[in-house]
């Protein structure tokens, strides 16, 4: 489901991963990646070359809550400080009650929308605790789930809106107020019991922008026969091993829609994809997307039909020479492993999220396992802003593996017109290969704060 996505027939939101199977299925095809198209309860072991980085197969007893080490519950009608009704106009209030979200004792997660006697709806929306599910630089991320959509039809399912989707990690600290720039990948959405699904990428700016928001770049409606009565596998692969990069969507192993990085400008694509994600599963009721196909809920809408999830899994494979964070990706400043003297704050730059601010002499930031590959990178570009007083400037030094090692490059930063007036500043570094811990050290003779940092990347 997309945040603030209304009346858009192409697809409209943020949703979750799925890799499920009918218990009656005996023989199942492999996807193009060699992963099983569906499975009966247990999460499939990854094929050769792939690594499982997250999974849950929901095997707790009947009526059990979710594993809180893996999942968190979204409550009410919106993120604190975020858009009301989750930005979509949906009408339910989400709870952590096992009446709405529970494990059924048969190896499934159930998310059940319920209407009370006064006509009010409750339902469930859950997210992975982890926000770092990402495609390695030069590798592939696959997210999949086996799901049975709510067993409703167009006669009794008006307003039902099940979804399996992903949001960029920078959404969580700010209640998704930086949507859609931080990226939303919708793997499966269905509305109004239409026996279909939609797949979408949301990115750029809203309204309009390079990604046609709030509609997004979508597959349009695709048939999903039997998806209300049996488990089917819904999957997405974000592939950084090809040029241009691709996002591919699969239903039961068949690739039905592909998005290429060249469909938008490089900055928009990188901001939407070159970072971690968290996964979301939910069943909304009402809102702009169901309204675009007739609306709901109505008096005929049935209460209590759950979405069932057999398992969810995320896999990765490949990387550019040794894994780690790709040096040529957009490395968000706030993703540091350690720091001294700095503070994170809300960022007004394109894509929103957070920046690292209040930086002055002697402060530093540390980033672990940055992979420079094997070709020798020679440039750093940093996104900076400064409202420092006239004549106040400073230097950013780049060090590898220890702050006490000689700097491999430096560049100067002065006033850019304000603490949220952002500019990309280039600097040279010594030719660098391999995987290193990167330190950014800030030096100024003024003793005053002199720069804010949003992101940086090497080339």
Secondary structure, 3 states (H helix, E strand, C coil): CCCCCCCCCCCCCCCCCEECCCCCCCCCCECCCCCECCCCCCCCCCCCCEEEEEEECCCCCCCECCCCCCEEECCECCCCCCCHHHHCCCCCEECCCCCCEEECCCCCEEECCEECCCCCEEECEEEECCCCECCCCCCEEEEEEEEECCCCCCCCCCCEEEEEEEEEHHHHHHCCCCCCCCCEEEEEECCCCCCEEEEEEECCCCCECCCCECCCEECCCEECCCCCCCCEEEEEEEECCCCCCEEEEEECCEEEEEEEHHHCCHHHHHHHHCCCEEEEEEEEECCHHHHCCCCCCCCCCCCCCCEEEEEEEEEEECCCCCCCEECCCCEEHHHCCEEECCEEEECCCCCCCEEEEEECCCCEEEEEEEECCCCCEEEEEEEEEECCCCCCCEEEEEEECCCCCCCCEEEEECCCCEEEEEEEEEEEEEEECCEEEEEEEEECCCCCCCEEEEEEEEC
